[in-house]
Amino acid sequence: MMSEQELLERITLDPKVMTGKPVIKGTRLTVEYILNLLAHGMSVSEILEEYPGLTHADIQACLLFATKALADTSFMPLIPESA
């Protein structure tokens, strides 16, 4: 099992790659893209099959990165819940 720090080191930000969006190290696959695939129902296995260079740890790193990024923000639902 990798530590949080080891997982987060799998995500890089470089203004010259994908306009500075966070990407999985050594790829042009953004964290946003991977999360979008998961959100639309693609399984981790399907993603790994589609992108053979990725590992399960890369997907975990994307999820952890998103969790850390959201931890320090206020979140407003797009549609307010009715009482």
C-alpha positions as CSV (number, residue, x, y, z in Angstrom):
1,M,0.0,0.0,0.0
2,M,1.4,3.4,-1.0
3,S,1.5,6.4,1.3
4,E,-0.5,9.5,0.5
5,Q,2.7,11.3,-0.4
6,E,3.8,8.5,-2.8
7,L,0.4,8.6,-4.4
8,L,0.4,12.4,-4.8
9,E,3.9,12.3,-6.4
10,R,2.2,10.4,-9.3
11,I,0.4,13.7,-10.2
12,T,2.3,16.5,-11.7
13,L,1.6,20.1,-12.8
14,D,3.5,21.6,-15.7
15,P,2.4,24.7,-17.5
16,K,3.8,23.2,-20.8
17,V,1.7,20.0,-20.4
18,M,-2.1,20.2,-20.9
19,T,-2.1,23.9,-20.1
20,G,-0.9,23.2,-16.5
21,K,-3.8,20.9,-15.5
22,P,-2.8,18.2,-13.0
23,V,-1.8,15.0,-15.0
24,I,-0.7,11.5,-14.2
25,K,3.1,11.6,-14.3
26,G,4.5,10.5,-17.6
27,T,1.2,10.9,-19.4
28,R,-1.1,13.6,-20.9
29,L,-4.0,12.1,-19.0
30,T,-5.5,14.8,-16.7
31,V,-6.9,14.0,-13.3
32,E,-10.1,15.7,-14.5
33,Y,-10.3,13.3,-17.5
34,I,-9.9,10.2,-15.3
35,L,-12.5,11.4,-12.8
36,N,-14.9,12.1,-15.6
37,L,-14.5,8.6,-16.9
38,L,-15.3,7.2,-13.4
39,A,-18.2,9.6,-13.0
40,H,-19.7,8.4,-16.2
41,G,-19.6,4.8,-15.1
42,M,-16.3,3.5,-16.5
43,S,-14.8,1.0,-14.1
44,V,-11.2,1.1,-12.9
45,S,-10.6,-2.1,-14.8
46,E,-12.0,-0.6,-18.0
47,I,-9.8,2.4,-17.7
48,L,-6.7,0.3,-17.1
49,E,-7.6,-1.8,-20.1
50,E,-8.1,1.3,-22.3
51,Y,-4.8,2.9,-21.1
52,P,-2.4,0.0,-20.5
53,G,0.4,2.3,-19.2
54,L,-1.7,3.3,-16.2
55,T,-1.8,1.5,-12.9
56,H,-4.3,1.1,-10.2
57,A,-2.2,3.5,-8.1
58,D,-2.5,6.1,-10.8
59,I,-6.3,6.0,-10.4
60,Q,-6.0,6.1,-6.6
61,A,-3.7,9.1,-7.0
62,C,-6.4,10.9,-9.0
63,L,-9.0,10.3,-6.4
64,L,-6.7,11.4,-3.6
65,F,-5.6,14.5,-5.5
66,A,-9.3,15.5,-6.0
67,T,-10.1,14.8,-2.3
68,K,-7.2,17.0,-1.2
69,A,-8.1,19.7,-3.7
70,L,-11.7,19.9,-2.4
71,A,-10.8,19.7,1.3
72,D,-9.9,23.4,1.4
73,T,-12.8,24.8,-0.6
74,S,-16.4,25.6,0.0
75,F,-18.7,23.5,-2.1
76,M,-22.0,24.9,-3.3
77,P,-24.4,22.4,-5.0
78,L,-25.4,23.4,-8.5
79,I,-29.1,22.8,-7.7
80,P,-30.3,23.9,-4.2
81,E,-32.1,21.2,-2.4
82,S,-35.8,22.0,-1.6
83,A,-37.0,21.7,1.9
